């Protein structure tokens, strides 16, 4: 029997079965959603109105993408930061800050309101604490921000741009930082997630300053207050929920990516929509996504 594409509070928009779906971003000018499958590898484009979709196979794995002011996308890849254009079949490395770390690759990333791309790296084997967070600005210089992660995920920013949120997924920790004239300071633990909740993966913020946190192994996204309190939970029909982004005409829809990675045969049979693209209507609005200025 074909799996239901709708359930309580959710809808599966595209059951494409991503091995490791990630990095949803909303293109407000074209009213389209972009996201990646890191392990395929693939970059996907989806029209939530018509259901039309397009997929591109890049020359290497891409962990995250964001819109670029000059056209195309900026990406964090296993070969460093790159300028890509899936529709023109273009891939060009800009800078590789970790060329000396053969087992590292870029993972999640996001553009802030000032047009800077923040992206983190990780050990591909998930053992070493060699992951770092970088910021790429208009000069295309890669600036290290923080280090010592096993799996970086996020980041996200408060509506006023003064707070940075960032995850170490395997440590189950969400950090907060201050952003100001002195740079990025005052790193602190916002939440140490309890056993049984899953591991914090990608996240975003809404217009009220609350976090929307995807949970790998938690089968849900949760709304979290700026002081780290869970205020809402939205279950989804896949164990490994990877990231989320607001979109739609009024940024009223939350698009959610997922993964079938790590599922055994029984798990895959029980979760036929794992790796799909989902949406929920969370009852709040998101913030406009940043566009990279470099």
C-alpha positions as a Markdown table, in Angstrom:
| # | Residue | x | y | z |
|---|---|---|---|---|
| 1 | Unk | 0.0 | 0.0 | 0.0 |
| 2 | Unk | 1.3 | 3.5 | -0.9 |
| 3 | Unk | 2.4 | 5.5 | 2.1 |
| 4 | Unk | 0.2 | 8.5 | 3.1 |
| 5 | Unk | 1.7 | 11.8 | 2.0 |
| 6 | Unk | -0.1 | 13.7 | 4.7 |
| 7 | Unk | -0.4 | 13.2 | 8.4 |
| 8 | Unk | -1.4 | 15.2 | 11.5 |
| 9 | Unk | 0.2 | 18.6 | 11.1 |
| 10 | Unk | 2.5 | 17.7 | 8.2 |
| 11 | Unk | 2.6 | 17.1 | 4.5 |
| 12 | Unk | 5.2 | 15.4 | 2.3 |
| 13 | Unk | 5.8 | 17.6 | -0.7 |
| 14 | Unk | 8.4 | 15.4 | -2.4 |
| 15 | Unk | 9.1 | 11.8 | -1.4 |
| 16 | Unk | 12.5 | 11.8 | -3.1 |
| 17 | Unk | 14.2 | 9.6 | -0.5 |
| 18 | Unk | 17.3 | 11.7 | 0.2 |
| 19 | Unk | 20.2 | 9.8 | 1.7 |
| 20 | Unk | 21.1 | 13.0 | 3.6 |
| 21 | Unk | 18.8 | 15.9 | 2.8 |
| 22 | Unk | 20.0 | 19.2 | 4.2 |
| 23 | Unk | 20.2 | 23.0 | 3.9 |
| 24 | Unk | 16.8 | 24.1 | 2.7 |
| 25 | Unk | 16.8 | 27.8 | 1.7 |
| 26 | Unk | 14.0 | 29.9 | 0.3 |
| 27 | Unk | 14.4 | 32.0 | -2.9 |
| 28 | Unk | 11.8 | 34.7 | -2.3 |
| 29 | Unk | 12.4 | 36.4 | -5.7 |
| 30 | Unk | 11.5 | 33.2 | -7.6 |
| 31 | Unk | 9.3 | 31.6 | -4.9 |
| 32 | Unk | 11.4 | 28.4 | -5.0 |
| 33 | Unk | 13.1 | 26.2 | -2.4 |
| 34 | Unk | 16.6 | 24.9 | -2.8 |
| 35 | Unk | 18.2 | 22.1 | -0.7 |
| 36 | Unk | 20.8 | 19.4 | -1.0 |
| 37 | Unk | 21.4 | 15.7 | -0.6 |
| 38 | Unk | 24.9 | 15.7 | 0.7 |
| 39 | Unk | 25.6 | 12.0 | 0.0 |
| 40 | Unk | 24.0 | 11.6 | -3.4 |
| 41 | Unk | 25.4 | 14.2 | -4.1 |
| 42 | Unk | 22.7 | 16.5 | -5.4 |
| 43 | Unk | 21.3 | 20.0 | -5.4 |
| 44 | Unk | 17.5 | 20.2 | -5.7 |
| 45 | Unk | 15.1 | 23.0 | -6.6 |
| 46 | Unk | 11.4 | 22.7 | -5.8 |
| 47 | Unk | 8.4 | 24.8 | -6.7 |
| 48 | Unk | 5.8 | 24.4 | -3.8 |
| 49 | Unk | 3.0 | 25.8 | -5.9 |
| 50 | Unk | 3.3 | 23.6 | -9.1 |
| 51 | Unk | 5.3 | 20.8 | -7.6 |
| 52 | Unk | 7.9 | 21.2 | -10.4 |
| 53 | Unk | 11.4 | 20.2 | -9.5 |
| 54 | Unk | 14.9 | 20.1 | -10.9 |
| 55 | Unk | 18.0 | 18.3 | -9.7 |
| 56 | Unk | 21.7 | 18.8 | -10.4 |
| 57 | Unk | 24.6 | 16.4 | -9.7 |
| 58 | Unk | 27.7 | 18.5 | -8.5 |
| 59 | Unk | 31.3 | 17.2 | -8.9 |
| 60 | Unk | 31.6 | 16.7 | -5.1 |
| 61 | Unk | 29.5 | 16.6 | -2.0 |
| 62 | Unk | 27.9 | 19.9 | -0.9 |
| 63 | Unk | 26.9 | 20.4 | 2.7 |
| 64 | Unk | 25.1 | 23.7 | 2.4 |
| 65 | Unk | 24.0 | 26.3 | -0.1 |
| 66 | Unk | 22.7 | 29.9 | 0.0 |
| 67 | Unk | 21.6 | 32.5 | -2.5 |
| 68 | Unk | 24.3 | 34.7 | -4.0 |
| 69 | Unk | 23.7 | 38.3 | -5.1 |
| 70 | Unk | 25.6 | 37.9 | -8.3 |
| 71 | Unk | 23.5 | 34.9 | -9.3 |
| 72 | Unk | 23.7 | 31.2 | -8.5 |
| 73 | Unk | 24.6 | 30.0 | -5.1 |
| 74 | Unk | 27.4 | 30.0 | -2.5 |
| 75 | Unk | 28.2 | 26.6 | -1.1 |
| 76 | Unk | 30.1 | 24.8 | 1.6 |
| 77 | Unk | 31.6 | 21.7 | 0.0 |
| 78 | Unk | 34.2 | 19.0 | 0.6 |
| 79 | Unk | 36.6 | 21.1 | -1.4 |
| 80 | Unk | 35.9 | 24.3 | 0.5 |
| 81 | Unk | 33.8 | 27.3 | -0.2 |
| 82 | Unk | 32.5 | 27.3 | -3.9 |
| 83 | Unk | 30.4 | 29.4 | -6.2 |
| 84 | Unk | 27.9 | 27.2 | -8.0 |
| 85 | Unk | 25.1 | 27.5 | -10.5 |
| 86 | Unk | 23.1 | 24.3 | -10.8 |
| 87 | Unk | 21.1 | 25.7 | -13.7 |
| 88 | Unk | 24.3 | 26.5 | -15.7 |
| 89 | Unk | 26.2 | 23.4 | -14.5 |
| 90 | Unk | 28.9 | 25.6 | -12.9 |
| 91 | Unk | 31.2 | 24.8 | -10.0 |
| 92 | Unk | 34.1 | 27.0 | -8.9 |
| 93 | Unk | 36.1 | 26.7 | -5.7 |
| 94 | Unk | 36.6 | 30.1 | -4.0 |
| 95 | Unk | 38.8 | 29.2 | -1.1 |
| 96 | Unk | 39.6 | 26.0 | 0.9 |
| 97 | Unk | 40.4 | 26.9 | 4.5 |
| 98 | Unk | 41.1 | 23.3 | 5.4 |
| 99 | Unk | 43.0 | 21.9 | 2.5 |
| 100 | Unk | 45.4 | 20.3 | 5.0 |
| 101 | Unk | 42.6 | 18.3 | 6.7 |
| 102 | Unk | 41.8 | 15.5 | 4.2 |
| 103 | Unk | 39.1 | 13.9 | 6.3 |
| 104 | Unk | 37.2 | 17.2 | 6.9 |
| 105 | Unk | 34.3 | 18.6 | 4.8 |
| 106 | Unk | 31.9 | 21.5 | 5.1 |
| 107 | Unk | 28.5 | 20.7 | 6.6 |
| 108 | Unk | 25.7 | 23.2 | 7.4 |
| 109 | Unk | 25.8 | 26.9 | 6.7 |
| 110 | Unk | 23.6 | 30.1 | 6.4 |
| 111 | Unk | 23.8 | 33.7 | 5.3 |
| 112 | Unk | 23.2 | 36.5 | 7.9 |
| 113 | Unk | 21.3 | 39.7 | 7.3 |
| 114 | Unk | 24.6 | 41.5 | 6.4 |
| 115 | Unk | 25.2 | 39.0 | 3.5 |
| 116 | Unk | 28.0 | 37.0 | 5.1 |
| 117 | Unk | 28.0 | 33.2 | 4.7 |
| 118 | Unk | 28.7 | 31.3 | 7.9 |
| 119 | Unk | 29.5 | 27.5 | 7.5 |
| 120 | Unk | 31.0 | 24.8 | 9.7 |
| 121 | Unk | 33.2 | 21.8 | 8.9 |
| 122 | Unk | 33.3 | 18.4 | 10.4 |
| 123 | Unk | 35.3 | 15.2 | 10.5 |
| 124 | Unk | 33.8 | 13.0 | 7.8 |
| 125 | Unk | 34.3 | 9.9 | 10.1 |
| 126 | Unk | 32.6 | 11.8 | 13.0 |
| 127 | Unk | 35.3 | 10.9 | 15.5 |
| 128 | Unk | 37.7 | 13.9 | 15.7 |
| 129 | Unk | 37.0 | 17.3 | 17.0 |
| 130 | Unk | 38.4 | 19.0 | 13.9 |
| 131 | Unk | 35.3 | 20.9 | 13.0 |
| 132 | Unk | 35.3 | 24.7 | 12.9 |
| 133 | Unk | 32.9 | 27.5 | 12.1 |
| 134 | Unk | 34.0 | 30.0 | 9.4 |
| 135 | Unk | 32.6 | 33.3 | 8.0 |
| 136 | Unk | 33.0 | 34.3 | 4.4 |
| 137 | Unk | 32.4 | 37.9 | 3.5 |
| 138 | Unk | 32.4 | 40.2 | 0.5 |
| 139 | Unk | 36.2 | 40.0 | 0.2 |
| 140 | Unk | 36.0 | 36.2 | -0.1 |
| 141 | Unk | 38.4 | 35.8 | 2.8 |
| 142 | Unk | 37.6 | 32.9 | 5.1 |
| 143 | Unk | 37.6 | 33.9 | 8.7 |
| 144 | Unk | 37.7 | 31.2 | 11.5 |
| 145 | Unk | 35.2 | 31.9 | 14.2 |
| 146 | Unk | 35.2 | 28.8 | 16.5 |
| 147 | Unk | 36.7 | 25.4 | 16.7 |
| 148 | Unk | 36.6 | 22.0 | 18.4 |
| 149 | Unk | 33.4 | 20.5 | 17.0 |
| 150 | Unk | 32.7 | 16.9 | 15.9 |
| 151 | Unk | 29.6 | 17.8 | 13.8 |
| 152 | Unk | 28.8 | 21.4 | 13.2 |
| 153 | Unk | 25.1 | 22.3 | 12.5 |
| 154 | Unk | 23.2 | 25.5 | 12.1 |
| 155 | Unk | 24.0 | 28.3 | 12.3 |
| 156 | Unk | 21.1 | 30.7 | 12.9 |
| 157 | Unk | 20.7 | 34.3 | 14.0 |
| 158 | Unk | 18.4 | 36.3 | 16.2 |
| 159 | Unk | 16.2 | 38.8 | 14.4 |
| 160 | Unk | 18.3 | 41.7 | 15.6 |
| 161 | Unk | 21.5 | 40.0 | 14.3 |
| 162 | Unk | 23.2 | 40.2 | 17.7 |
| 163 | Unk | 23.0 | 36.5 | 18.7 |
| 164 | Unk | 24.5 | 33.6 | 16.8 |
| 165 | Unk | 23.2 | 30.0 | 17.5 |
| 166 | Unk | 25.3 | 27.0 | 16.6 |
| 167 | Unk | 25.1 | 23.2 | 17.3 |
| 168 | Unk | 27.6 | 20.5 | 18.0 |
| 169 | Unk | 25.2 | 17.6 | 17.0 |
| 170 | Unk | 27.1 | 14.7 | 18.6 |
| 171 | Unk | 27.6 | 16.5 | 21.8 |
| 172 | Unk | 23.9 | 17.4 | 21.8 |
| 173 | Unk | 24.7 | 21.0 | 22.6 |
| 174 | Unk | 23.3 | 24.3 | 21.2 |
| 175 | Unk | 25.6 | 27.3 | 21.8 |
| 176 | Unk | 24.8 | 31.0 | 21.7 |
| 177 | Unk | 27.3 | 33.7 | 20.9 |
| 178 | Unk | 27.2 | 37.5 | 21.0 |
| 179 | Unk | 27.8 | 39.3 | 17.7 |
| 180 | Unk | 29.0 | 42.9 | 18.1 |
| 181 | Unk | 31.7 | 45.5 | 17.2 |
| 182 | Unk | 34.2 | 43.3 | 19.0 |
| 183 | Unk | 33.4 | 40.3 | 16.8 |
| 184 | Unk | 31.9 | 37.0 | 18.0 |
| 185 | Unk | 32.2 | 36.7 | 21.8 |
| 186 | Unk | 30.7 | 35.2 | 24.9 |
| 187 | Unk | 30.2 | 31.6 | 23.8 |
| 188 | Unk | 27.9 | 29.9 | 26.1 |
| 189 | Unk | 25.7 | 26.7 | 26.3 |
| 190 | Unk | 22.1 | 27.6 | 25.5 |
| 191 | Unk | 20.9 | 24.0 | 25.8 |
| 192 | Unk | 22.4 | 20.7 | 26.7 |
| 193 | Unk | 19.8 | 18.4 | 25.2 |
| 194 | Unk | 18.6 | 15.5 | 27.3 |
| 195 | Unk | 18.9 | 11.8 | 26.3 |
| 196 | Unk | 15.9 | 10.7 | 24.3 |
| 197 | Unk | 15.2 | 13.9 | 22.5 |
| 198 | Unk | 17.5 | 13.3 | 19.5 |
| 199 | Unk | 20.5 | 15.2 | 18.4 |
| 200 | Unk | 20.2 | 18.9 | 17.4 |
| 201 | Unk | 20.7 | 19.3 | 13.6 |
| 202 | Unk | 19.9 | 22.2 | 11.4 |
| 203 | Unk | 17.9 | 25.2 | 12.7 |
| 204 | Unk | 16.4 | 28.5 | 11.9 |
| 205 | Unk | 14.7 | 31.4 | 13.7 |
| 206 | Unk | 11.3 | 32.9 | 13.4 |
| 207 | Unk | 10.2 | 36.6 | 13.4 |
| 208 | Unk | 9.6 | 36.4 | 17.2 |
| 209 | Unk | 13.2 | 35.3 | 17.9 |
| 210 | Unk | 12.4 | 31.7 | 18.7 |
| 211 | Unk | 14.5 | 28.8 | 17.3 |
| 212 | Unk | 13.1 | 26.0 | 15.1 |
| 213 | Unk | 15.3 | 23.1 | 15.8 |
| 214 | Unk | 15.4 | 19.9 | 13.7 |
| 215 | Unk | 16.3 | 16.7 | 15.6 |
| 216 | Unk | 18.3 | 13.8 | 14.1 |
| 217 | Unk | 16.9 | 10.7 | 15.8 |
| 218 | Unk | 14.1 | 12.8 | 17.3 |
| 219 | Unk | 11.5 | 12.5 | 14.4 |
| 220 | Unk | 10.4 | 16.1 | 14.9 |
| 221 | Unk | 11.2 | 19.8 | 14.8 |
| 222 | Unk | 10.8 | 21.8 | 18.1 |
| 223 | Unk | 10.2 | 25.5 | 18.7 |
| 224 | Unk | 12.6 | 26.7 | 21.4 |
| 225 | Unk | 12.6 | 30.0 | 23.2 |
| 226 | Unk | 15.7 | 32.3 | 23.2 |
| 227 | Unk | 16.5 | 31.0 | 26.7 |
| 228 | Unk | 16.4 | 27.4 | 25.5 |
| 229 | Unk | 13.0 | 26.2 | 26.6 |
| 230 | Unk | 11.0 | 23.9 | 24.4 |
| 231 | Unk | 7.6 | 25.5 | 23.7 |
| 232 | Unk | 6.2 | 23.3 | 20.9 |
| 233 | Unk | 6.9 | 20.0 | 19.1 |
| 234 | Unk | 5.9 | 19.0 | 15.6 |
| 235 | Unk | 6.3 | 15.2 | 14.9 |
| 236 | Unk | 7.2 | 14.0 | 11.5 |
| 237 | Unk | 7.2 | 10.5 | 9.9 |
| 238 | Unk | 11.0 | 10.1 | 9.7 |
| 239 | Unk | 13.4 | 9.5 | 12.5 |
| 240 | Unk | 16.2 | 11.6 | 11.1 |
| 241 | Unk | 15.0 | 15.2 | 10.6 |
| 242 | Unk | 17.9 | 17.4 | 9.4 |
| 243 | Unk | 17.0 | 21.0 | 8.9 |
| 244 | Unk | 14.2 | 23.5 | 8.3 |
| 245 | Unk | 13.6 | 26.9 | 6.6 |
| 246 | Unk | 10.7 | 29.3 | 6.4 |
| 247 | Unk | 9.2 | 30.0 | 3.0 |
| 248 | Unk | 6.0 | 30.8 | 1.1 |
| 249 | Unk | 4.6 | 34.1 | 0.0 |
| 250 | Unk | 4.5 | 35.4 | 3.6 |
| 251 | Unk | 7.1 | 33.1 | 5.1 |
| 252 | Unk | 4.3 | 31.2 | 6.8 |
| 253 | Unk | 5.4 | 27.7 | 5.8 |
| 254 | Unk | 8.2 | 25.7 | 7.4 |
| 255 | Unk | 10.0 | 23.4 | 4.9 |
| 256 | Unk | 11.7 | 20.5 | 6.5 |
| 257 | Unk | 14.4 | 18.1 | 5.1 |
| 258 | Unk | 15.1 | 14.6 | 6.3 |
| 259 | Unk | 17.4 | 11.6 | 5.7 |
| 260 | Unk | 17.2 | 7.9 | 5.3 |
| 261 | Unk | 20.9 | 7.5 | 6.2 |
| 262 | Unk | 21.5 | 5.0 | 9.1 |
| 263 | Unk | 18.1 | 3.2 | 8.6 |
| 264 | Unk | 18.4 | -0.5 | 8.2 |
| 265 | Unk | 16.0 | -2.5 | 5.9 |
| 266 | Unk | 13.3 | -2.7 | 8.5 |
| 267 | Unk | 13.6 | 0.9 | 9.4 |
| 268 | Unk | 13.4 | 1.9 | 5.7 |
| 269 | Unk | 10.3 | -0.2 | 5.3 |
| 270 | Unk | 8.7 | 1.3 | 8.3 |
| 271 | Unk | 9.5 | 4.9 | 7.2 |
| 272 | Unk | 8.9 | 5.0 | 3.4 |
| 273 | Unk | 8.9 | 8.8 | 3.5 |
| 274 | Unk | 12.3 | 9.1 | 5.2 |
| 275 | Unk | 14.5 | 11.4 | 3.1 |
| 276 | Unk | 11.5 | 13.3 | 1.9 |
| 277 | Unk | 10.8 | 17.0 | 1.8 |
| 278 | Unk | 8.1 | 18.0 | 4.3 |
| 279 | Unk | 6.2 | 21.1 | 5.2 |
| 280 | Unk | 4.3 | 22.3 | 8.3 |
| 281 | Unk | 2.3 | 25.4 | 9.0 |
| 282 | Unk | 3.7 | 26.5 | 12.4 |
| 283 | Unk | 1.4 | 29.4 | 13.1 |
| 284 | Unk | 4.3 | 31.9 | 13.1 |
| 285 | Unk | 6.2 | 33.7 | 10.3 |
| 286 | Unk | 9.9 | 33.4 | 9.5 |
| 287 | Unk | 12.5 | 35.9 | 8.6 |
| 288 | Unk | 13.7 | 36.8 | 5.1 |
| 289 | Unk | 16.8 | 34.7 | 4.2 |
| 290 | Unk | 20.1 | 36.4 | 3.6 |
| 291 | Unk | 21.8 | 36.7 | 0.3 |
| 292 | Unk | 25.6 | 36.4 | 0.0 |
| 293 | Unk | 27.2 | 39.6 | -1.1 |
| 294 | Unk | 30.5 | 38.2 | -2.3 |
